[in-house]
Amino acid sequence: MSYLQLAYFHLGTVFPAFLIGTYLLANRKGTPGHKLLGKIYMLLMLVTALVTLFMSAEVGPTLFGHFGFIHLLSFLVLYSVPAAYFAARDGNIKKHRANMVGLYVGGILIAGTFTFLPGRLLHGWFIA
């Protein structure tokens, strides 16, 4: 897959994850709908993070000519999703909440903000 194809695939998973995550944070927790949407959100975030690992860093220093600092957020997602799932399953709602808020803030808001910096694809599409 080309970088552009990966970018479209990534946007196709992260945008619905953003919408679902925003809804989940703003609405009642623990309902059957919350649990179902939460699983969909987690799956979307895992797919999103995995896709980004195949996208080479285009800005800043790289490791092995591929991974950049932005990929650290992908690894945060790959850690946070299972941690949040198992915490909820085990009834540790405090840990679940902390992981899910961290996932949303780090994996969507912070990573999303970086995508609009100069030299990045979305900056070129929407700002430049």
C-alpha positions in Angstrom: 0.0 0.0 0.0 1.2 3.5 -0.7 1.5 6.1 2.0 -1.5 7.9 0.6 -3.6 4.7 0.7 -2.5 4.1 4.3 -3.4 7.7 5.2 -6.9 7.3 3.8 -7.4 4.0 5.6 -6.1 5.6 8.8 -8.5 8.5 8.4 -11.3 6.0 7.7 -10.7 4.4 11.1 -9.7 7.4 13.3 -12.5 9.7 12.3 -15.3 7.4 13.4 -13.2 6.6 16.5 -13.0 10.3 17.3 -16.8 10.6 16.9 -17.6 7.5 19.0 -15.0 8.4 21.6 -16.4 11.9 22.0 -19.9 10.5 22.4 -18.7 7.9 25.0 -16.9 10.5 27.1 -20.0 12.8 27.1 -22.7 10.3 27.8 -23.7 7.8 30.5 -21.3 5.0 31.3 -21.9 1.3 31.9 -25.0 1.0 29.7 -25.3 -1.8 27.1 -24.9 0.9 24.4 -21.7 2.2 26.1 -20.3 -1.3 26.2 -21.0 -2.0 22.6 -19.8 1.4 21.3 -16.7 1.0 23.6 -15.8 -2.3 21.9 -16.2 -0.7 18.5 -14.1 2.3 19.6 -11.4 0.0 20.9 -11.3 -2.0 17.7 -11.1 1.1 15.6 -8.3 2.5 17.7 -6.3 -0.8 17.5 -6.7 -0.8 13.7 -5.8 2.9 13.6 -2.6 2.3 15.6 -1.5 -0.7 13.6 -2.0 1.1 10.3 0.1 4.0 11.5 3.0 1.7 12.2 3.2 1.0 8.4 3.3 4.8 7.7 6.8 6.2 7.7 7.5 9.4 9.6 7.7 12.2 7.1 8.8 14.9 9.6 11.6 15.0 12.1 14.2 12.4 13.1 13.5 8.7 12.4 14.5 5.4 13.8 15.5 2.9 11.1 14.4 5.4 8.5 10.8 4.8 9.4 9.6 5.4 13.0 9.3 8.9 14.3 8.2 10.4 17.6 4.5 10.3 16.5 4.8 6.5 16.5 5.1 6.6 20.3 1.5 7.5 20.4 0.7 4.4 18.4 2.4 2.3 21.0 0.4 4.2 23.7 -2.8 3.1 21.9 -1.6 -0.5 21.6 -0.9 -0.6 25.4 -4.0 1.4 26.5 -6.7 -0.5 24.6 -6.0 -3.9 26.1 -5.3 -2.4 29.6 -8.6 -0.5 29.5 -10.5 -3.6 28.3 -9.1 -5.9 31.0 -9.6 -3.2 33.6 -13.3 -2.9 32.7 -13.7 -6.7 32.5 -12.2 -7.0 36.0 -14.4 -4.2 37.4 -11.5 -1.8 37.9 -13.5 1.2 36.5 -11.0 3.8 37.8 -8.1 2.1 35.8 -10.5 1.7 32.8 -11.4 5.3 32.9 -7.8 6.5 33.2 -6.8 4.4 30.2 -9.7 5.5 28.1 -9.2 9.2 28.8 -5.5 8.8 28.1 -6.3 6.9 24.9 -8.6 9.7 23.7 -6.4 12.5 24.7 -3.1 11.0 23.6 -4.2 8.8 20.7 -6.7 11.2 19.2 -6.4 14.7 20.4 -2.6 15.0 20.7 -1.8 12.8 17.7 -4.5 14.6 15.7 -3.0 18.0 16.6 0.5 16.8 15.3 -1.1 15.9 12.0 -1.8 19.6 11.3 1.9 20.7 11.8 3.8 22.0 8.8 5.2 19.3 6.6 2.4 16.8 7.6 -0.2 15.6 5.1 -3.2 17.1 6.7 -1.5 20.4 7.1 -1.0 20.4 3.3 -4.6 19.5 2.7 -6.3 21.9 5.1 -4.0 24.7 6.0 -1.3 25.3 3.4 
